[in-house]
């Protein structure tokens, strides 16, 4: 099979899991390039990823998920030259379950979708209460009518054209919400695909709670930036 897809993996302090994730990604059909963006890690994430076969881009400080995705996509563009590839974004902590991402690539490769979003069939018990997920899901539905099963899922395959259309990406953890809204409103085809994947569960300690607070902020900012568009779709214009 012709290599038509590159994998981009944003990663911060994932030395313990990035190796198996990279190995599984490199084994996907049509993939011969995996770019790991080491987003300010203080452990051996970059070294382990490189040893597993990935090309590594490093941010000297943590710049957030959206910036890491942008850096990874740009690295793919520079390495590919004039041959644009589909981009498969994966989380760093998937481990061997990243092998299931082949199902995400299929509808994009077949020309049936411009963006495919994973729906995990095996849900990990999380420590939160679903507030951020509900906010994202309701915001996407309000803006576009699309009901996303797992709106914050970061496992996504996207055509290069659609990726460029989604730029600039929403900041930080608002990237998935913003991308989904922007592409649907521009007429791109978005599908959800069930996959048998799992990543590390989030806990209930103060670090996990801080992470959720940052997620809530970023998703809220992504929706607020699109609020004039959302308002115009549900309220009649005044003459």
Secondary structure, DSSP 8 states (H G I E B T S, - for coil): ----EEEEEEESS-TTTHHHHHHHHHTSTTEEEEEEEEES-SSSHHHHHHHTT-EEEEESS---HHHHHHHHHHHHHHHHTT---EEEE--TT-GGGGGGGHHHHHHHHTTS-SEEEEEESS----SS-SHHHHHHHHHHHHHHS---SSTT---EEE-HHHHHHH-S--SGGGHHHHHHHHHHHTT--EEEEEE--------SSHHHHHHHHHHHHHHHHHHHHTHHHHHHHHS----
